[in-house]
Amino acid sequence: EFKFWMSAFRAVLSAFTMTFFSAFDLPVFWPILFAYFLVLVFLTLKDRVRHMLKHRYVPISMGKQTYGELTKTKASGGGGEKDSK
């Protein structure tokens, strides 16, 4: 895990450093960048939804099964019941 964070820190640091030099100032046509972003989001979400369906989890459903009283818990009043005599 340390190697991952070290690599991520180096990547952010080098990207931040490159912003100060005009040699790295490349023109970007924004519609292509936006289309690339949409493709990445679509592919990632498709993979996640496929994974959820593989494990029989329905990500979007208006009629999900509920278990009624089994999921409700009653909060106690702070340590149980005591006689107040």
CORDA-V19998 format. One record per residue. N is the residue number from 1. RES is the residue in one letter. SS is DSSP state (alpha for helix, beta for strand, coil for the rest). Layout:
n:N res:RES ss:SS
n:N res:RES ss:SS
This chain:
n:1 res:E ss:coil
n:2 res:F ss:alpha
n:3 res:K ss:alpha
n:4 res:F ss:alpha
n:5 res:W ss:alpha
n:6 res:M ss:alpha
n:7 res:S ss:alpha
n:8 res:A ss:alpha
n:9 res:F ss:alpha
n:10 res:R ss:alpha
n:11 res:A ss:alpha
n:12 res:V ss:alpha
n:13 res:L ss:alpha
n:14 res:S ss:alpha
n:15 res:A ss:alpha
n:16 res:F ss:alpha
n:17 res:T ss:alpha
n:18 res:M ss:alpha
n:19 res:T ss:coil
n:20 res:F ss:coil
n:21 res:F ss:coil
n:22 res:S ss:alpha
n:23 res:A ss:alpha
n:24 res:F ss:alpha
n:25 res:D ss:coil
n:26 res:L ss:coil
n:27 res:P ss:coil
n:28 res:V ss:coil
n:29 res:F ss:coil
n:30 res:W ss:alpha
n:31 res:P ss:alpha
n:32 res:I ss:alpha
n:33 res:L ss:alpha
n:34 res:F ss:alpha
n:35 res:A ss:alpha
n:36 res:Y ss:alpha
n:37 res:F ss:alpha
n:38 res:L ss:alpha
n:39 res:V ss:alpha
n:40 res:L ss:alpha
n:41 res:V ss:alpha
n:42 res:F ss:alpha
n:43 res:L ss:alpha
n:44 res:T ss:alpha
n:45 res:L ss:alpha
n:46 res:K ss:alpha
n:47 res:D ss:alpha
n:48 res:R ss:alpha
n:49 res:V ss:alpha
n:50 res:R ss:alpha
n:51 res:H ss:alpha
n:52 res:M ss:alpha
n:53 res:L ss:alpha
n:54 res:K ss:alpha
n:55 res:H ss:coil
n:56 res:R ss:coil
n:57 res:Y ss:coil
n:58 res:V ss:coil
n:59 res:P ss:coil
n:60 res:I ss:coil
n:61 res:S ss:coil
n:62 res:M ss:coil
n:63 res:G ss:coil
n:64 res:K ss:coil
n:65 res:Q ss:coil
n:66 res:T ss:coil
n:67 res:Y ss:coil
n:68 res:G ss:alpha
n:69 res:E ss:alpha
n:70 res:L ss:alpha
n:71 res:T ss:coil
n:72 res:K ss:coil
n:73 res:T ss:coil
n:74 res:K ss:coil
n:75 res:A ss:coil
n:76 res:S ss:coil
n:77 res:G ss:coil
n:78 res:G ss:coil
n:79 res:G ss:coil
n:80 res:G ss:coil
n:81 res:E ss:coil
n:82 res:K ss:coil
n:83 res:D ss:coil
n:84 res:S ss:coil
n:85 res:K ss:coil
